[in-house]
């Protein structure tokens, strides 16, 4: 299983600190659905004080997410 790098994004409030949190579980489901669309897998997901750290085994998907995040930060 090869990771295409990690994406780290501040998404939640600081009190969201585990995958047991309902918000984190919804996010995990979303990531798994996106991975399915790209015919790849979610390799890892961790939540640390509101920051989501995740990776896929697909360079194309990882690059697309990074483009979206970059464009969002510029607006």
C-alpha beads as a LAMMPS data file, in Angstrom:
LAMMPS data file: protein, C-alpha beads

75 atoms
74 bonds

1 atom types
1 bond types

-500.0 500.0 xlo xhi
-500.0 500.0 ylo yhi
-500.0 500.0 zlo zhi

Masses

1 110.0

Atoms # bond

1 1 1 0.000 0.000 0.000
2 1 1 1.703 3.169 -1.213
3 1 1 0.568 6.524 0.096
4 1 1 0.569 9.528 -2.218
5 1 1 1.549 11.840 0.626
6 1 1 -0.438 13.243 3.486
7 1 1 -2.947 16.075 3.441
8 1 1 -3.332 18.042 6.660
9 1 1 -6.304 20.387 7.047
10 1 1 -7.780 22.242 10.011
11 1 1 -11.435 21.222 9.661
12 1 1 -12.974 20.883 13.078
13 1 1 -12.986 22.615 16.436
14 1 1 -10.102 21.738 18.754
15 1 1 -12.321 19.419 20.815
16 1 1 -12.671 17.015 17.866
17 1 1 -9.769 14.760 18.689
18 1 1 -10.669 11.245 17.538
19 1 1 -12.360 9.244 14.826
20 1 1 -15.132 8.421 17.298
21 1 1 -16.518 11.947 17.000
22 1 1 -19.653 12.128 14.780
23 1 1 -18.145 14.938 12.660
24 1 1 -15.001 12.904 12.078
25 1 1 -17.050 9.826 11.191
26 1 1 -19.015 11.812 8.576
27 1 1 -15.756 13.110 7.133
28 1 1 -14.321 9.586 6.983
29 1 1 -17.390 8.384 5.102
30 1 1 -17.012 11.263 2.633
31 1 1 -13.338 10.446 2.048
32 1 1 -14.178 6.777 1.495
33 1 1 -16.863 7.717 -1.053
34 1 1 -14.424 9.947 -2.935
35 1 1 -11.814 7.187 -2.905
36 1 1 -14.360 4.799 -4.375
37 1 1 -15.102 7.262 -7.192
38 1 1 -11.374 7.405 -7.992
39 1 1 -11.061 3.630 -7.674
40 1 1 -8.529 3.906 -4.883
41 1 1 -8.394 3.599 -1.120
42 1 1 -8.185 5.866 1.859
43 1 1 -4.880 4.748 3.372
44 1 1 -4.966 6.679 6.608
45 1 1 -7.043 9.182 8.542
46 1 1 -6.258 10.704 11.903
47 1 1 -7.831 13.604 13.765
48 1 1 -5.699 15.639 16.156
49 1 1 -7.201 18.669 17.913
50 1 1 -9.493 19.434 14.975
51 1 1 -6.880 18.802 12.291
52 1 1 -7.566 16.015 9.821
53 1 1 -4.513 14.190 8.462
54 1 1 -5.264 11.739 5.681
55 1 1 -3.836 10.015 2.628
56 1 1 -4.950 8.031 -0.394
57 1 1 -3.110 5.597 -2.631
58 1 1 -3.819 7.729 -5.715
59 1 1 -1.600 10.601 -6.861
60 1 1 -4.335 12.074 -9.067
61 1 1 -6.840 12.339 -6.219
62 1 1 -4.257 13.766 -3.848
63 1 1 -3.273 16.409 -6.416
64 1 1 -6.922 17.295 -7.050
65 1 1 -7.615 17.773 -3.333
66 1 1 -4.524 19.952 -2.981
67 1 1 -5.674 22.090 -5.950
68 1 1 -9.107 22.550 -4.383
69 1 1 -7.610 23.468 -1.007
70 1 1 -5.215 25.936 -2.646
71 1 1 -8.018 27.594 -4.614
72 1 1 -10.198 27.838 -1.494
73 1 1 -7.400 29.483 0.466
74 1 1 -6.926 32.102 -2.260
75 1 1 -10.541 33.288 -2.179

Bonds

1 1 1 2
2 1 2 3
3 1 3 4
4 1 4 5
5 1 5 6
6 1 6 7
7 1 7 8
8 1 8 9
9 1 9 10
10 1 10 11
11 1 11 12
12 1 12 13
13 1 13 14
14 1 14 15
15 1 15 16
16 1 16 17
17 1 17 18
18 1 18 19
19 1 19 20
20 1 20 21
21 1 21 22
22 1 22 23
23 1 23 24
24 1 24 25
25 1 25 26
26 1 26 27
27 1 27 28
28 1 28 29
29 1 29 30
30 1 30 31
31 1 31 32
32 1 32 33
33 1 33 34
34 1 34 35
35 1 35 36
36 1 36 37
37 1 37 38
38 1 38 39
39 1 39 40
40 1 40 41
41 1 41 42
42 1 42 43
43 1 43 44
44 1 44 45
45 1 45 46
46 1 46 47
47 1 47 48
48 1 48 49
49 1 49 50
50 1 50 51
51 1 51 52
52 1 52 53
53 1 53 54
54 1 54 55
55 1 55 56
56 1 56 57
57 1 57 58
58 1 58 59
59 1 59 60
60 1 60 61
61 1 61 62
62 1 62 63
63 1 63 64
64 1 64 65
65 1 65 66
66 1 66 67
67 1 67 68
68 1 68 69
69 1 69 70
70 1 70 71
71 1 71 72
72 1 72 73
73 1 73 74
74 1 74 75
